[in-house]
Amino acid sequence: MTPLPRPLVLLSALSFVSASLAAQLPRDLDAYVTRVMHDFEVPGVAIAIVQDGRVLLAKGYGVRKLGEPAPVDERTLFGIASNTKAFTATALGILVEEGKLRWDAPVIDYLPGFAMYDPFVTRELTIRDLLVHRSGLGLGAGDLLWWPTSTYDRKEVARRLRYIKPATSFRSAYAYDNVLYLVAGQVIETVSGQSWEDFVQSRILARVGMTGSTVRHSSAAAGGAGGGGGGGNVATPHAPIDGKVRPIAPFTSDNTNPAGGINSSATDIAKWMIVQLDSGRLAGGSDRLFSQNTARNLWSVVTPIRPGTPPAELAALKASFAGYGLGFFLRDYRGYKVVWHTGGLPGYVSRISLIPDRKLGIAVLTNQESGEAFEAISWRLLDHFLGAPATDWDAAYRVVKARGDSATAAEEKRAVAKRDTASRPSLPLEKYAGTYRDAWYGDVTIGLETGKLVLRFSHTPSLTGDLEHFQYDTFIARWRDRELRADAYVIFALKPDGSIDQVKMAAVSPATDFSFDFQDLLLVPQSPP
């Protein structure tokens, strides 16, 4: 592990904050943020705080890239990932106000070719349903169609939804998805005549004044160029690879922009939070981005979520209610309604929290995959502004993370301990080679190359892995792109005659991101070796 040097974090803290407003901030804020960054190995953080229509803080800490001196400042761009979903929901709300859409009209009224696996769901799924994670799809279902970067375009990803079997009945349960936000993007394009990117850039970002923000994943790799742009002031994504935090390649596919493509800064996110907290009123007060009715729709629970019980160290986070609205999560905290969302991409994680009754908004953007860091900063700031008793959230999350890491390591160890090392594959290696097809993903090939089996996802170049025998007819795909951190079991089932009947997959580590939805694949042989 490579801890960040504390002086580097302190010296590179740049901000926009007036002396009078600074008095409202926690006195130890800089020291606290520095400690969190050190403890969770986060190279760079940007924080925005707004209240009563004013920016209390827009500030950067640390560096854009480990090993380089360029600092994070209030205009540094970060991928905000699923915090983009609120922009997509807002775009639909604008079109509803213009009479071009109805929240509760079926999607097929606007996209006649749209289909889900169940014909009933195809007929009944509404525009509202696209946003609220209750379609019946399982957690992250279909994400392998676009993640890692695939050759499928946005329309083809949406078309293949018809082949994904539901995990639950329609509208009966919450399960987070990304793919239906791609469909929402298609709806916006169809009814507005503009691409999702052009609509959000011109009808939302430009009007809010978010002139530095961009609407494409690819613009992060291009230094912020295209549709606004940070002029090269872009944070580099980082992640722990083999136990050491280092820079990683940014996600650059624009297929999923409606679900997570926006790159933004503390300065711009502050403007967004002010508009949201003022129910759509733009700066100056004479014009609106959206109406109060749209604001109520965005912030009303549609899909209830059963509140969980947090670990003892986080007991203060116990919620009385939780749910999902339109592009936002909702919950209570210390007697207040919280409208919030998080975002996660390779190397970027973030959180936006709004307290409508206090006209308070807090955003924490980071360039390392430590959810604990943005949580520890967010809750510390919320407690301060709500007048709550002080909690050392940094210490609490360190304990929780250590326990979680230990549990993950123990589970991985147990799997290895149960392995029958004396077992051998039932078939000669060449008999496992061939083409296998999943109904919703497509083809996966296995070839024998220099005496070893190699698995390739036909539409996902980075999902190329060497198959290592685990036990019996189970192998492990060790992806050649080690930044994926998603090695997977490949489990062959045989027919009575010894030929291969089907292949299933499952993530090796319980810490694997849910978007690697290997468990939903059912691969059937298409050709003999």
Order of alpha helices (4+ residues) and beta strands (2+ residues): alpha-beta-alpha-alpha-beta-beta-beta-alpha-alpha-alpha-alpha-alpha-alpha-beta-beta-alpha-beta-alpha-alpha-beta-beta-beta-beta-beta-beta-alpha-alpha-beta-beta-beta-beta-beta-beta-beta-beta
